[in-house]
Amino acid sequence: MENIEKLLEIAKEAAYEAGEIQLSYLGKKLKIEHKSNDFDLVTEADKQSEEKIMSIISTYFPEHDILGEETGCHREHNSEYLWVVDPLDGTTNFTHNFPHFAVSIGLIKNGKIIMGVVYDCCKNELFWAAEGTGAYLNSEPIQTSKVEELNGSLLATGFAPGKPESLEENLIYFREFIHLGQAIRRPGAAALDLCYVAAGRLDAFWELNLSPWDVAGGACIVREAGGKVTNFDSGGFDPYGKNILATNGLLHDKMKEVLHSCKNKTA
């Protein structure tokens, strides 16, 4: 049996340390590089944050595997534990000094997400959860909202940078939901969008073309807050599945119906 308290302690330590690095760069002139396209950015803050997180995890759990956004699959030991790290989710926001970005750390054991920690250093908000613990914002428990109808819901989505095919597909979903929901937000950091669903600030979130490090931590937090997380076409959630639907649970079937209806129109 793993010591979940120790795992959480180390994940929180790593998140706080990475957040300090980000604050030290915020508002300063950054060296910005491009990854797969002109819209997919990386900075020295991303890289140093990931290095710090990996160093801390490896010090305490040298036998564990780590998957980081900036380095790809790293330090493989064929462990049953896989740490999934997004050192700076919302890099575009960060480069514009738009204070909505976060550190995201998830832990997968034998294919199942068992822990998540997401830290917003600008607001000093640490969202965290582990299997069976419930979900928390700093030291206070959080729960998903009780909204039951789409016409009273606040929804959120995101658009993968530089991927026109997913942009066009998501615009179809966006157009439909903007008529059905009360309002839609597009803040630009999937990990925080998930945490906002967990905390009841949003009622549902959907997005396409995401990677495991974008969603692993937040998915656990939503689940432990009483919400539901799946892929568009499944009853469960695979973090490698490239899309995500996270809701308060009460809206899940309604959201899925709309997603499927829109998909069928484009087929």
MIKE-90159 format. One record per residue: residue in three letters; z, y, x of N, C-alpha, C in turn. Coordinates in Angstrom, 2 decimals, m for minus. Layout:
<kolpas>
ALA;Z;Y;X;Z;Y;X;Z;Y;X
...
</kolpas>
This chain:
<kolpas>
MET;0.00;m1.20;0.85;0.00;0.00;0.00;0.00;1.24;0.87
GLU;m0.95;2.16;0.65;m1.01;3.35;1.47;0.14;4.30;1.14
ASN;0.52;5.07;2.11;1.52;6.11;1.90;0.79;7.36;1.42
ILE;0.68;7.50;0.10;m0.12;8.58;m0.46;0.47;9.94;m0.13
GLU;1.78;10.02;m0.03;2.42;11.30;0.32;2.01;11.75;1.72
LYS;1.93;10.80;2.64;1.51;11.14;4.00;0.05;11.56;4.02
LEU;m0.79;10.86;3.30;m2.21;11.21;3.23;m2.39;12.62;2.66
LEU;m1.65;12.93;1.61;m1.72;14.26;1.02;m1.23;15.32;2.00
GLU;m0.15;15.03;2.68;0.42;15.98;3.64;m0.60;16.36;4.71
ILE;m1.30;15.37;5.23;m2.27;15.63;6.30;m3.49;16.35;5.75
ALA;m3.94;15.96;4.56;m5.08;16.64;3.95;m4.77;18.11;3.69
LYS;m3.58;18.39;3.21;m3.18;19.78;2.95;m3.10;20.57;4.27
GLU;m2.53;19.96;5.29;m2.44;20.62;6.59;m3.83;20.98;7.10
ALA;m4.76;20.02;7.01;m6.12;20.25;7.48;m6.80;21.36;6.68
ALA;m6.57;21.36;5.35;m7.18;22.38;4.50;m6.65;23.77;4.84
TYR;m5.35;23.88;5.03;m4.76;25.18;5.38;m5.28;25.68;6.73
GLU;m5.37;24.78;7.69;m5.85;25.18;9.02;m7.30;25.65;8.96
ALA;m8.14;24.94;8.19;m9.53;25.35;8.04;m9.63;26.69;7.32
GLY;m8.77;26.89;6.32;m8.75;28.15;5.61;m8.42;29.32;6.50
GLU;m7.51;29.11;7.44;m7.17;30.17;8.39;m8.37;30.55;9.26
ILE;m9.14;29.55;9.65;m10.35;29.82;10.42;m11.32;30.66;9.61
GLN;m11.50;30.32;8.36;m12.42;31.06;7.50;m11.98;32.51;7.32
LEU;m10.69;32.72;7.10;m10.19;34.09;6.94;m10.40;34.91;8.21
SER;m10.32;34.24;9.37;m10.49;34.96;10.63;m11.92;35.46;10.82
TYR;m12.89;34.82;10.15;m14.29;35.23;10.26;m14.74;36.11;9.09
LEU;m14.01;36.09;8.00;m14.45;36.78;6.79;m14.59;38.29;7.04
GLY;m15.75;38.82;6.67;m15.99;40.25;6.84;m16.53;40.64;8.20
LYS;m16.65;39.67;9.11;m17.16;39.96;10.44;m18.63;39.57;10.55
LYS;m19.28;40.05;11.57;m20.69;39.70;11.79;m20.76;38.22;12.19
LEU;m21.56;37.47;11.47;m21.64;36.03;11.66;m22.97;35.62;12.27
LYS;m22.93;34.56;13.04;m24.16;33.91;13.49;m24.53;32.90;12.42
ILE;m25.62;33.17;11.72;m26.03;32.32;10.60;m27.23;31.49;10.99
GLU;m27.12;30.18;10.80;m28.22;29.26;11.06;m28.70;28.67;9.75
HIS;m29.90;28.12;9.77;m30.47;27.49;8.58;m30.61;26.00;8.84
LYS;m30.29;25.21;7.83;m30.37;23.75;7.97;m31.72;23.26;7.44
SER;m31.75;22.67;6.26;m32.98;22.05;5.77;m34.01;23.06;5.26
ASN;m33.55;24.27;4.89;m34.47;25.29;4.39;m33.83;26.66;4.58
ASP;m34.55;27.70;4.18;m34.08;29.07;4.41;m32.85;29.42;3.60
PHE;m32.53;28.61;2.58;m31.41;28.93;1.70;m30.15;28.12;2.02
ASP;m30.28;27.10;2.86;m29.17;26.21;3.19;m28.56;26.68;4.51
LEU;m27.43;27.38;4.43;m26.88;28.09;5.57;m25.71;27.35;6.21
VAL;m25.49;27.66;7.48;m24.31;27.18;8.19;m23.89;28.26;9.18
THR;m22.60;28.45;9.34;m22.07;29.46;10.27;m21.09;28.80;11.23
GLU;m20.63;29.58;12.21;m19.63;29.06;13.13;m18.33;28.75;12.41
ALA;m18.08;29.43;11.28;m16.87;29.13;10.51;m16.95;27.74;9.89
ASP;m18.13;27.36;9.39;m18.32;26.00;8.87;m18.02;24.97;9.96
LYS;m18.64;25.18;11.12;m18.54;24.20;12.20;m17.12;24.09;12.74
GLN;m16.47;25.23;12.97;m15.11;25.18;13.50;m14.12;24.63;12.49
SER;m14.35;24.93;11.22;m13.48;24.37;10.18;m13.59;22.85;10.15
GLU;m14.81;22.34;10.23;m14.98;20.89;10.21;m14.37;20.25;11.45
GLU;m14.56;20.86;12.60;m13.97;20.33;13.83;m12.45;20.25;13.71
LYS;m11.84;21.28;13.14;m10.38;21.30;12.99;m9.93;20.20;12.02
ILE;m10.61;20.08;10.89;m10.24;19.06;9.90;m10.35;17.67;10.50
MET;m11.47;17.40;11.17;m11.68;16.07;11.76;m10.66;15.78;12.85
SER;m10.32;16.78;13.62;m9.33;16.59;14.68;m7.98;16.21;14.09
ILE;m7.57;16.88;13.03;m6.27;16.60;12.42;m6.26;15.21;11.80
ILE;m7.31;14.88;11.04;m7.36;13.56;10.41;m7.36;12.46;11.47
SER;m8.16;12.62;12.51;m8.28;11.59;13.55;m6.99;11.42;14.34
THR;m6.23;12.49;14.47;m4.95;12.40;15.18;m3.97;11.50;14.44
TYR;m3.91;11.64;13.13;m2.94;10.88;12.34;m3.50;9.53;11.87
PHE;m4.81;9.47;11.65;m5.42;8.24;11.14;m6.66;7.90;11.97
PRO;m6.47;7.53;13.23;m7.60;7.31;14.14;m8.52;6.17;13.71
GLU;m8.03;5.28;12.87;m8.84;4.13;12.45;m9.68;4.43;11.22
HIS;m9.49;5.59;10.58;m10.21;5.91;9.35;m11.61;6.46;9.66
ASP;m12.54;6.21;8.75;m13.88;6.79;8.84;m13.86;8.21;8.27
ILE;m14.77;9.04;8.77;m14.90;10.41;8.30;m16.37;10.73;8.08
LEU;m16.68;11.33;6.92;m18.02;11.83;6.62;m17.91;13.34;6.43
GLY;m18.52;14.10;7.34;m18.47;15.55;7.27;m19.84;16.13;6.99
GLU;m19.89;17.22;6.25;m21.18;17.82;5.89;m21.98;18.25;7.11
GLU;m21.32;18.86;8.09;m22.05;19.46;9.20;m22.43;18.45;10.28
THR;m21.68;17.36;10.39;m21.97;16.39;11.45;m22.55;15.09;10.91
GLY;m22.61;14.95;9.58;m23.08;13.71;9.02;m22.03;12.62;9.20
CYS;m22.44;11.37;9.15;m21.49;10.27;9.29;m20.92;10.29;10.71
HIS;m19.61;10.27;10.82;m18.95;10.55;12.09;m17.72;9.68;12.22
ARG;m17.50;9.16;13.40;m16.31;8.37;13.70;m16.16;7.19;12.74
GLU;m17.12;6.30;12.79;m17.13;5.12;11.94;m16.35;3.98;12.61
HIS;m15.41;3.43;11.85;m14.63;2.30;12.34;m14.64;1.14;11.35
ASN;m15.53;1.20;10.36;m15.59;0.18;9.31;m14.24;0.04;8.60
SER;m13.61;1.17;8.38;m12.32;1.21;7.69;m12.52;1.14;6.19
GLU;m11.48;0.73;5.46;m11.53;0.79;4.01;m11.35;2.22;3.51
TYR;m10.94;3.13;4.42;m10.75;4.53;4.07;m11.89;5.38;4.62
LEU;m12.42;6.26;3.75;m13.44;7.22;4.16;m13.03;8.61;3.69
TRP;m12.80;9.50;4.65;m12.54;10.90;4.35;m13.88;11.61;4.20
VAL;m14.03;12.37;3.12;m15.28;13.07;2.83;m14.98;14.57;2.85
VAL;m15.61;15.28;3.78;m15.18;16.65;4.10;m16.31;17.66;3.93
ASP;m16.06;18.67;3.10;m16.90;19.87;3.09;m16.03;20.99;3.65
PRO;m16.28;21.40;4.88;m15.39;22.37;5.52;m15.44;23.75;4.91
LEU;m16.60;24.07;4.27;m16.73;25.40;3.66;m17.75;25.28;2.53
ASP;m17.24;24.99;1.35;m18.11;24.89;0.19;m18.31;26.28;m0.39
GLY;m19.57;26.74;m0.41;m19.86;28.10;m0.83;m20.20;28.99;0.35
THR;m20.95;28.45;1.30;m21.27;29.21;2.52;m22.05;30.48;2.21
THR;m22.96;30.43;1.25;m23.71;31.64;0.90;m22.76;32.73;0.42
ASN;m21.81;32.37;m0.43;m20.80;33.34;m0.86;m20.05;33.91;0.35
PHE;m19.66;33.02;1.24;m18.90;33.41;2.44;m19.68;34.42;3.28
THR;m20.97;34.19;3.48;m21.75;35.07;4.34;m21.95;36.45;3.71
HIS;m21.77;36.54;2.41;m21.89;37.82;1.72;m20.52;38.44;1.42
ASN;m19.46;37.85;1.97;m18.10;38.33;1.72;m17.74;38.29;0.24
PHE;m18.37;37.36;m0.48;m18.05;37.14;m1.89;m16.92;36.12;m1.92
PRO;m15.73;36.49;m2.36;m14.54;35.67;m2.13;m14.40;34.49;m3.08
HIS;m15.38;33.59;m3.02;m15.33;32.38;m3.83;m15.93;31.24;m3.02
PHE;m15.11;30.61;m2.21;m15.51;29.48;m1.38;m14.25;28.69;m1.07
ALA;m14.42;27.48;m0.54;m13.25;26.63;m0.39;m13.46;25.53;0.64
VAL;m12.37;24.98;1.10;m12.34;23.74;1.86;m12.20;22.61;0.86
SER;m12.97;21.55;1.02;m12.85;20.39;0.13;m12.70;19.12;0.95
ILE;m11.64;18.36;0.65;m11.37;17.10;1.34;m11.09;16.03;0.29
GLY;m11.90;14.98;0.32;m11.67;13.84;m0.57;m11.41;12.60;0.26
LEU;m10.74;11.64;m0.33;m10.48;10.36;0.35;m10.91;9.22;m0.57
ILE;m11.80;8.38;m0.05;m12.31;7.22;m0.77;m11.75;5.96;m0.13
LYS;m11.22;5.07;m0.96;m10.73;3.78;m0.47;m11.50;2.66;m1.16
ASN;m12.19;1.87;m0.36;m12.99;0.76;m0.88;m13.90;1.21;m2.02
GLY;m14.53;2.37;m1.83;m15.50;2.87;m2.79;m14.94;3.68;m3.93
LYS;m13.62;3.82;m4.03;m13.00;4.57;m5.14;m12.31;5.82;m4.60
ILE;m12.57;6.95;m5.25;m11.92;8.21;m4.84;m10.45;8.16;m5.24
ILE;m9.56;8.29;m4.26;m8.13;8.19;m4.54;m7.36;9.48;m4.28
MET;m8.01;10.48;m3.70;m7.28;11.70;m3.38;m8.25;12.86;m3.22
GLY;m7.80;14.05;m3.60;m8.61;15.24;m3.40;m7.75;16.46;m3.12
VAL;m8.19;17.29;m2.19;m7.53;18.54;m1.85;m8.62;19.61;m1.71
VAL;m8.48;20.71;m2.42;m9.43;21.82;m2.36;m8.63;23.10;m2.17
TYR;m8.98;23.87;m1.13;m8.21;25.07;m0.81;m9.08;26.30;m0.82
ASP;m8.72;27.27;m1.66;m9.35;28.59;m1.72;m8.45;29.54;m0.95
CYS;m8.84;29.86;0.29;m7.98;30.68;1.15;m7.92;32.12;0.68
CYS;m8.95;32.61;0.00;m8.94;34.00;m0.44;m7.87;34.25;m1.50
LYS;m7.65;33.27;m2.35;m6.66;33.41;m3.41;m5.38;32.63;m3.09
ASN;m5.36;31.96;m1.95;m4.24;31.09;m1.56;m3.93;30.09;m2.67
GLU;m4.99;29.46;m3.18;m4.85;28.46;m4.23;m5.21;27.09;m3.66
LEU;m4.25;26.20;m3.66;m4.45;24.83;m3.20;m4.41;23.90;m4.40
PHE;m5.55;23.32;m4.72;m5.65;22.33;m5.78;m5.55;20.94;m5.14
TRP;m4.77;20.05;m5.73;m4.64;18.74;m5.11;m4.25;17.68;m6.14
ALA;m4.58;16.45;m5.82;m4.24;15.32;m6.67;m4.46;14.03;m5.89
ALA;m3.79;13.01;m6.31;m4.03;11.65;m5.81;m3.91;10.71;m6.99
GLU;m4.42;9.53;m6.83;m4.43;8.57;m7.91;m3.01;8.34;m8.43
GLY;m2.80;8.66;m9.71;m1.50;8.43;m10.34;m0.50;9.55;m10.19
THR;m0.85;10.65;m9.51;0.13;11.72;m9.29;0.03;12.85;m10.31
GLY;m1.07;12.93;m11.05;m1.36;14.15;m11.79;m2.02;15.15;m10.85
ALA;m2.43;16.29;m11.39;m3.11;17.31;m10.61;m2.26;18.57;m10.54
TYR;m2.42;19.31;m9.42;m1.56;20.47;m9.18;m2.36;21.63;m8.62
LEU;m1.89;22.84;m8.93;m2.32;24.07;m8.28;m1.10;24.60;m7.55
ASN;m1.15;24.58;m6.21;0.02;24.81;m5.38;1.12;23.83;m5.81
SER;2.21;24.26;m6.40;3.26;23.32;m6.78;3.35;23.10;m8.29
GLU;2.42;23.73;m9.05;2.49;23.65;m10.50;1.49;22.65;m11.05
PRO;1.89;21.80;m11.99;0.94;20.86;m12.59;m0.11;21.58;m13.41
ILE;m1.31;21.04;m13.42;m2.41;21.62;m14.20;m3.01;20.56;m15.11
GLN;m3.63;21.03;m16.19;m4.30;20.15;m17.13;m5.59;20.79;m17.60
THR;m6.50;19.95;m18.04;m7.76;20.44;m18.59;m7.51;21.10;m19.94
SER;m8.52;21.84;m20.40;m8.40;22.58;m21.65;m8.45;21.65;m22.86
LYS;m8.20;22.24;m24.02;m8.21;21.49;m25.29;m9.39;21.89;m26.17
VAL;m10.37;22.57;m25.60;m11.54;23.00;m26.37;m12.34;21.77;m26.80
GLU;m12.67;21.71;m28.09;m13.34;20.53;m28.64;m14.80;20.76;m28.99
GLU;m15.20;22.02;m29.13;m16.57;22.30;m29.55;m17.30;23.14;m28.52
LEU;m18.58;22.88;m28.35;m19.37;23.61;m27.35;m19.42;25.10;m27.65
ASN;m19.42;25.48;m28.94;m19.56;26.90;m29.25;m18.32;27.71;m28.87
GLY;m17.26;27.05;m28.48;m16.08;27.75;m27.99;m15.82;27.52;m26.52
SER;m16.82;26.98;m25.81;m16.60;26.53;m24.43;m17.13;27.51;m23.39
LEU;m16.45;27.54;m22.26;m16.92;28.26;m21.08;m17.42;27.20;m20.10
LEU;m18.70;27.23;m19.80;m19.35;26.22;m18.98;m19.72;26.80;m17.62
ALA;m20.00;25.91;m16.67;m20.47;26.35;m15.36;m21.47;25.36;m14.81
THR;m22.33;25.85;m13.95;m23.30;25.01;m13.26;m23.58;25.64;m11.90
GLY;m24.46;24.99;m11.16;m24.90;25.50;m9.87;m26.33;25.07;m9.64
PHE;m26.97;25.71;m8.66;m28.37;25.40;m8.35;m28.48;25.07;m6.87
ALA;m28.97;23.88;m6.57;m29.09;23.45;m5.18;m30.02;24.37;m4.42
PRO;m29.64;24.84;m3.23;m30.47;25.79;m2.50;m31.79;25.20;m2.03
GLY;m32.86;25.91;m2.32;m34.15;25.55;m1.76;m34.77;24.27;m2.29
LYS;m34.42;23.86;m3.54;m34.99;22.65;m4.10;m35.63;23.00;m5.44
PRO;m36.90;23.42;m5.42;m37.53;23.94;m6.64;m37.58;22.95;m7.78
GLU;m37.71;21.64;m7.48;m37.80;20.66;m8.56;m36.49;20.59;m9.35
SER;m35.35;20.65;m8.65;m34.07;20.61;m9.35;m33.79;21.95;m10.02
LEU;m34.29;23.04;m9.45;m34.14;24.35;m10.08;m34.81;24.34;m11.44
GLU;m36.04;23.86;m11.50;m36.77;23.86;m12.77;m36.09;22.95;m13.79
GLU;m35.61;21.78;m13.34;m34.93;20.88;m14.26;m33.65;21.51;m14.79
ASN;m32.87;22.12;m13.89;m31.60;22.68;m14.33;m31.78;23.91;m15.21
LEU;m32.87;24.63;m15.02;m33.14;25.77;m15.91;m33.33;25.31;m17.35
ILE;m33.86;24.12;m17.54;m34.00;23.56;m18.89;m32.62;23.31;m19.49
TYR;m31.73;22.69;m18.70;m30.36;22.46;m19.18;m29.66;23.79;m19.45
PHE;m29.82;24.71;m18.51;m29.17;26.02;m18.62;m29.58;26.73;m19.91
ARG;m30.87;26.72;m20.18;m31.40;27.39;m21.36;m30.81;26.80;m22.64
GLU;m30.64;25.49;m22.66;m30.08;24.84;m23.84;m28.59;25.16;m23.99
PHE;m27.85;25.04;m22.90;m26.40;25.24;m22.98;m26.03;26.70;m23.24
ILE;m26.88;27.63;m22.81;m26.53;29.04;m23.01;m26.57;29.40;m24.49
HIS;m27.32;28.63;m25.27;m27.34;28.84;m26.72;m26.22;28.08;m27.42
LEU;m25.71;27.03;m26.78;m24.71;26.18;m27.43;m23.29;26.56;m27.07
GLY;m23.08;27.01;m25.84;m21.73;27.34;m25.39;m21.39;28.79;m25.66
GLN;m20.13;29.14;m25.41;m19.72;30.54;m25.55;m20.29;31.39;m24.43
ALA;m20.28;30.82;m23.20;m20.84;31.50;m22.04;m21.00;30.51;m20.90
ILE;m21.82;30.87;m19.90;m22.03;30.04;m18.72;m21.78;30.89;m17.49
ARG;m21.14;30.29;m16.50;m20.91;30.93;m15.21;m21.61;30.12;m14.12
ARG;m21.98;30.82;m13.03;m22.60;30.16;m11.88;m21.94;30.73;m10.62
PRO;m20.70;30.30;m10.32;m19.94;30.92;m9.23;m20.43;30.58;m7.83
GLY;m20.99;29.36;m7.61;m21.58;29.06;m6.32;m20.76;28.22;m5.38
ALA;m19.75;27.51;m5.90;m18.97;26.58;m5.07;m18.54;25.42;m5.97
ALA;m19.24;24.30;m5.86;m19.01;23.17;m6.77;m17.58;22.66;m6.73
ALA;m16.98;22.62;m5.53;m15.60;22.12;m5.42;m14.65;22.95;m6.25
LEU;m14.82;24.27;m6.24;m13.96;25.14;m7.04;m14.30;25.06;m8.52
ASP;m15.58;24.90;m8.84;m15.94;24.72;m10.25;m15.21;23.51;m10.84
LEU;m15.16;22.43;m10.09;m14.45;21.24;m10.54;m12.96;21.52;m10.72
CYS;m12.38;22.22;m9.77;m10.96;22.55;m9.87;m10.67;23.46;m11.04
TYR;m11.62;24.33;m11.36;m11.43;25.22;m12.50;m11.50;24.45;m13.82
VAL;m12.30;23.40;m13.86;m12.27;22.50;m15.02;m10.89;21.84;m15.10
ALA;m10.40;21.37;m13.98;m9.08;20.71;m13.96;m7.98;21.64;m14.44
ALA;m8.08;22.92;m14.08;m7.03;23.89;m14.43;m7.24;24.52;m15.80
GLY;m8.29;24.14;m16.51;m8.53;24.70;m17.83;m9.19;26.06;m17.81
ARG;m9.63;26.53;m16.65;m10.33;27.82;m16.56;m11.77;27.69;m17.03
LEU;m12.34;26.52;m16.83;m13.64;26.14;m17.37;m13.44;24.91;m18.23
ASP;m14.35;24.72;m19.18;m14.24;23.55;m20.05;m15.16;22.41;m19.61
ALA;m16.23;22.75;m18.90;m17.15;21.72;m18.41;m18.02;22.29;m17.30
PHE;m18.52;21.38;m16.46;m19.37;21.74;m15.32;m20.40;20.65;m15.11
TRP;m21.64;21.05;m14.88;m22.68;20.09;m14.52;m23.50;20.64;m13.36
GLU;m24.04;19.75;m12.55;m24.92;20.19;m11.46;m25.74;19.01;m10.95
LEU;m26.90;19.33;m10.36;m27.81;18.34;m9.78;m27.84;18.49;m8.27
ASN;m28.33;17.44;m7.62;m28.62;17.45;m6.18;m27.41;17.84;m5.33
LEU;m26.29;17.24;m5.63;m25.09;17.45;m4.83;m24.89;16.28;m3.87
SER;m24.06;16.50;m2.86;m23.73;15.47;m1.88;m22.27;15.05;m2.08
PRO;m21.88;13.90;m1.53;m20.50;13.42;m1.74;m19.43;14.43;m1.34
TRP;m19.67;15.18;m0.25;m18.64;16.12;0.20;m18.47;17.30;m0.76
ASP;m19.48;17.56;m1.61;m19.37;18.63;m2.60;m18.41;18.27;m3.72
VAL;m18.28;16.98;m4.02;m17.67;16.58;m5.29;m16.48;15.62;m5.17
ALA;m16.33;14.95;m4.04;m15.31;13.90;m3.96;m13.91;14.42;m4.23
GLY;m13.53;15.52;m3.56;m12.19;16.06;m3.75;m11.97;16.56;m5.15
GLY;m12.89;17.36;m5.66;m12.74;17.94;m6.99;m12.76;16.92;m8.11
ALA;m13.55;15.86;m7.95;m13.63;14.83;m8.99;m12.28;14.18;m9.22
CYS;m11.57;13.89;m8.14;m10.24;13.29;m8.26;m9.29;14.24;m8.99
ILE;m9.38;15.52;m8.69;m8.48;16.51;m9.29;m8.75;16.63;m10.79
VAL;m10.02;16.65;m11.19;m10.35;16.69;m12.62;m9.80;15.46;m13.32
ARG;m10.02;14.31;m12.76;m9.58;13.06;m13.37;m8.07;13.05;m13.57
GLU;m7.33;13.47;m12.55;m5.87;13.45;m12.63;m5.31;14.55;m13.54
ALA;m6.15;15.56;m13.83;m5.73;16.62;m14.75;m6.00;16.25;m16.21
GLY;m6.56;15.07;m16.42;m6.81;14.62;m17.78;m8.25;14.75;m18.23
GLY;m9.14;15.17;m17.32;m10.54;15.33;m17.65;m11.34;14.07;m17.40
LYS;m12.65;14.21;m17.53;m13.56;13.07;m17.34;m14.68;13.49;m16.41
VAL;m15.06;12.59;m15.51;m16.13;12.85;m14.55;m17.07;11.65;m14.53
THR;m18.36;11.90;m14.73;m19.37;10.85;m14.64;m20.63;11.44;m14.03
ASN;m21.58;10.57;m13.73;m22.94;11.02;m13.49;m23.62;11.22;m14.84
PHE;m24.78;11.81;m14.86;m25.45;12.09;m16.12;m25.72;10.82;m16.92
ASP;m26.10;9.74;m16.22;m26.55;8.52;m16.90;m25.63;7.33;m16.69
SER;m24.33;7.60;m16.54;m23.40;6.49;m16.31;m22.09;6.74;m17.03
GLY;m21.31;5.68;m17.16;m19.97;5.81;m17.74;m18.93;6.07;m16.69
GLY;m19.29;5.87;m15.42;m18.39;6.13;m14.30;m18.99;7.18;m13.39
PHE;m18.34;7.35;m12.24;m18.82;8.38;m11.32;m19.03;7.81;m9.93
ASP;m20.24;8.00;m9.43;m20.61;7.64;m8.07;m20.85;8.95;m7.30
PRO;m20.01;9.27;m6.30;m20.19;10.54;m5.57;m21.51;10.63;m4.82
TYR;m22.20;9.50;m4.65;m23.51;9.49;m4.02;m24.64;9.59;m5.05
GLY;m24.28;9.79;m6.31;m25.25;9.74;m7.41;m26.09;10.97;m7.61
LYS;m25.87;12.03;m6.84;m26.72;13.23;m6.81;m26.58;14.15;m8.01
ASN;m25.80;13.78;m9.02;m25.52;14.73;m10.09;m24.13;14.45;m10.63
ILE;m23.58;15.43;m11.36;m22.22;15.29;m11.84;m22.06;16.01;m13.16
LEU;m21.26;15.41;m14.04;m20.80;16.05;m15.26;m19.29;15.91;m15.30
ALA;m18.60;17.03;m15.31;m17.13;17.03;m15.36;m16.70;17.89;m16.54
THR;m15.84;17.33;m17.38;m15.41;18.06;m18.57;m13.92;17.83;m18.82
ASN;m13.44;18.51;m19.85;m12.06;18.29;m20.29;m11.90;16.96;m21.01
GLY;m12.95;16.20;m21.12;m12.94;14.91;m21.80;m13.37;15.05;m23.25
LEU;m12.89;16.07;m23.93;m13.20;16.28;m25.34;m14.65;16.68;m25.54
LEU;m15.25;17.30;m24.55;m16.64;17.77;m24.65;m17.63;16.84;m23.97
HIS;m17.14;15.76;m23.41;m18.00;14.97;m22.52;m19.21;14.38;m23.25
ASP;m18.97;13.73;m24.37;m20.09;13.10;m25.09;m21.08;14.15;m25.58
LYS;m20.58;15.30;m26.02;m21.47;16.36;m26.50;m22.33;16.89;m25.35
MET;m21.73;17.08;m24.19;m22.49;17.54;m23.02;m23.55;16.51;m22.63
LYS;m23.16;15.25;m22.65;m24.11;14.19;m22.28;m25.30;14.13;m23.24
GLU;m25.02;14.31;m24.51;m26.10;14.29;m25.51;m27.13;15.38;m25.21
VAL;m26.65;16.55;m24.86;m27.57;17.66;m24.56;m28.36;17.37;m23.29
LEU;m27.69;16.87;m22.26;m28.38;16.53;m21.01;m29.46;15.49;m21.24
HIS;m29.15;14.47;m22.02;m30.12;13.41;m22.29;m31.28;13.93;m23.14
SER;m30.96;14.77;m24.12;m32.00;15.32;m24.98;m32.98;16.17;m24.17
CYS;m32.46;16.99;m23.27;m33.32;17.82;m22.43;m34.15;16.97;m21.48
LYS;m33.53;15.93;m20.93;m34.24;15.04;m20.01;m35.40;14.35;m20.70
ASN;m35.17;13.92;m21.93;m36.21;13.24;m22.68;m37.40;14.16;m22.99
LYS;m37.12;15.44;m23.17;m38.19;16.40;m23.47;m39.11;16.60;m22.26
THR;m38.54;16.42;m21.05;m39.34;16.63;m19.83;m39.98;15.35;m19.33
ALA;m39.61;14.21;m19.91;m40.10;12.92;m19.42;m41.58;12.73;m19.79
</kolpas>
